[in-house]
Amino acid sequence: RSAKSVAFAIASPDALLMDGDVPWAVLEAKTAVGWKARDWEEEPPLPYVVQAQWQMYVTGLQRAFVAALIGGSTFKY
């Protein structure tokens, strides 16, 4: 599915991961304060998962990554 088939929908991913000139995944980059670290223990918080799924729908891509810098020092994806 291409973005043209969902003209009513828009999305603005933080980045598209590319293989040469071909996008293969959406990337969402987040930051979180240290006291929110528990929210990221198992997986990204639900609103970010839904955001990534929407971006996959709009772009037609089959893969998305959500990355976060927590408390300025802990990286999760």
C-alpha positions in Angstrom: 0.0 0.0 0.0 1.3 3.4 -0.8 0.6 6.7 0.9 -1.5 7.6 -2.2 -4.1 4.9 -1.2 -4.7 6.6 2.1 -4.8 10.2 1.0 -6.9 11.2 4.0 -4.2 10.2 6.4 -1.0 12.0 7.2 2.0 11.2 9.3 5.4 12.7 10.1 7.8 10.0 11.3 11.0 11.3 12.9 13.0 9.4 10.2 12.7 6.7 7.6 15.3 4.0 7.7 16.7 3.5 4.2 18.3 0.8 2.1 19.9 3.0 -0.5 17.0 5.0 -1.9 14.3 2.6 -0.6 12.7 3.2 2.8 12.2 -0.1 4.8 11.1 1.1 8.3 9.8 4.1 10.3 11.8 5.4 13.2 10.3 7.4 16.1 12.7 9.0 18.5 11.6 9.9 22.0 13.0 11.3 25.3 11.7 10.6 28.8 12.6 11.8 32.2 14.2 9.3 34.5 11.2 8.7 36.7 9.3 7.4 33.6 11.9 4.6 33.0 9.5 2.0 34.4 7.1 2.8 31.5 9.7 1.5 29.1 10.7 -1.7 30.9 8.8 -4.2 28.7 8.0 -2.2 25.6 7.4 1.4 24.5 4.3 3.0 26.1 1.1 2.3 24.2 0.6 5.8 22.7 4.0 5.4 21.0 3.2 1.9 19.7 -0.1 3.3 18.3 1.8 6.2 16.7 4.3 3.8 15.0 1.4 1.6 13.8 -0.3 4.6 12.3 2.9 5.7 10.5 3.3 2.2 9.1 -0.3 2.3 7.8 0.2 5.7 6.2 3.6 4.9 4.7 2.8 1.3 3.7 6.0 0.1 5.5 5.9 -3.2 7.4 8.4 -2.3 10.2 8.8 0.5 12.8 11.2 1.2 15.6 10.7 3.4 18.6 13.8 4.5 20.3 14.1 6.5 23.5 16.7 8.2 25.6 15.5 7.9 29.2 16.9 10.2 31.9 19.5 11.5 29.5 21.6 8.3 29.8 19.6 5.1 29.1 18.9 4.1 25.5 16.1 1.8 24.7 14.6 0.6 21.4 
